[in-house]
Amino acid sequence: MRDGKATGMLTKSDEEGICTGPDKLREMKKLVERRGGQNEDVVTVYIGDSNTDLPCLLYADIGIIIGDGKSVIDTCERVGVNVESGGVISVEGVQKVKDDRDLKLYHFGGWDSIIKSGLLD
């Protein structure tokens, strides 16, 4: 954590490893709870590139697929999750309560395009 923002580092602990999508989701939920839960003042952003990231991408308020992400984008298409390429992302007005109609992820080619999106401002 730096300046109130997570560094993105999830590491293996001795007791429980992070190997699968459910493992990542378990650890993400722990981090969110430590930051005050899913309340209006905390916006969670998850950036991933594979199918094992999909549970966290969908759990986060803003889920971003980075890089090629072909496997996870293909999976999203199969299960009906909308993936929007590029654009501007604002944390203002992020919908905190999601249902099946609200499942939308973003896709960016790399960190430069994420920075240009305005999300990290």
C-alpha positions in Angstrom: 0.0 0.0 0.0 1.4 3.4 -1.0 -0.4 6.8 -0.8 -3.7 5.0 0.0 -3.5 2.8 -3.1 -2.6 -0.9 -3.3 0.7 -1.8 -4.9 -0.9 -4.8 -6.6 1.4 -7.2 -4.9 -0.2 -10.5 -3.8 2.4 -13.0 -2.6 2.3 -16.6 -1.4 2.2 -17.1 2.3 3.4 -20.3 4.0 -0.1 -21.5 4.9 -2.1 -20.7 1.7 -0.7 -20.4 -1.8 -2.2 -18.2 -4.5 -2.5 -20.6 -7.5 -6.0 -20.5 -8.8 -8.8 -17.9 -9.4 -10.5 -18.8 -6.2 -7.2 -18.4 -4.3 -6.8 -14.9 -5.8 -10.4 -14.0 -5.0 -10.0 -15.2 -1.4 -6.9 -12.9 -0.9 -8.6 -10.0 -2.7 -11.6 -10.2 -0.4 -9.3 -10.2 2.6 -7.6 -7.0 1.3 -10.9 -5.3 0.6 -12.2 -6.2 4.1 -9.0 -4.7 5.7 -9.6 -1.5 3.8 -13.2 -1.2 5.1 -15.2 -3.6 3.0 -17.2 -2.8 -0.1 -18.3 0.6 1.0 -19.0 3.8 -1.0 -15.6 5.4 -0.1 -13.5 2.5 -1.4 -13.3 1.7 -5.1 -11.5 -1.6 -5.9 -9.7 -2.0 -9.2 -8.2 -5.3 -10.3 -5.9 -5.6 -13.3 -5.3 -9.1 -14.7 -4.5 -11.0 -17.9 -5.7 -14.5 -17.5 -8.7 -16.7 -16.7 -7.4 -17.2 -13.1 -7.9 -13.4 -12.7 -11.5 -13.5 -13.9 -13.1 -14.0 -10.4 -11.3 -10.9 -9.1 -11.9 -8.9 -12.3 -15.6 -9.5 -11.8 -15.6 -8.9 -8.0 -13.8 -5.5 -8.3 -15.7 -2.3 -8.9 -13.5 -1.8 -12.0 -12.0 -4.9 -13.7 -9.3 -4.3 -16.3 -7.8 -6.9 -18.6 -4.3 -5.9 -19.6 -2.2 -7.0 -22.5 -3.3 -9.6 -25.0 -5.7 -11.3 -22.5 -7.0 -13.5 -25.3 -8.0 -16.4 -23.1 -9.9 -14.3 -20.6 -11.6 -12.2 -23.3 -12.7 -15.4 -25.1 -14.1 -16.7 -21.8 -16.0 -13.4 -21.2 -17.5 -13.6 -24.7 -18.7 -17.2 -24.0 -20.3 -16.3 -20.7 -21.8 -13.0 -21.7 -19.5 -10.5 -19.9 -19.1 -7.3 -21.9 -15.5 -6.2 -22.5 -15.0 -2.6 -23.5 -11.7 -1.8 -25.3 -9.8 1.3 -24.2 -11.4 4.6 -23.4 -11.6 6.8 -20.4 -12.4 5.3 -17.0 -13.7 7.3 -14.1 -14.1 6.2 -10.5 -16.9 8.8 -10.1 -20.2 7.1 -10.2 -18.9 3.5 -10.2 -21.7 1.2 -9.7 -21.0 -0.6 -6.4 -23.8 -3.1 -6.5 -23.6 -5.3 -9.6 -26.0 -7.9 -11.1 -25.8 -10.0 -14.2 -26.7 -7.0 -16.4 -23.8 -4.9 -15.0 -21.0 -7.3 -15.8 -18.5 -5.2 -17.7 -14.7 -5.3 -17.9 -12.3 -3.0 -19.6 -9.4 -4.1 -21.9 -6.2 -2.1 -22.3 -3.0 -3.1 -24.2 -0.6 -2.0 -21.5 0.1 0.2 -18.6 0.6 3.3 -20.7 -3.0 3.1 -22.0 -4.3 2.5 -18.5 -2.5 5.6 -17.3 -3.9 7.6 -20.2 -7.4 6.4 -19.3 -7.4 8.7 -16.3 -8.2 5.9 -13.9 -5.1 6.5 -11.7 -5.6 10.3 -11.5 
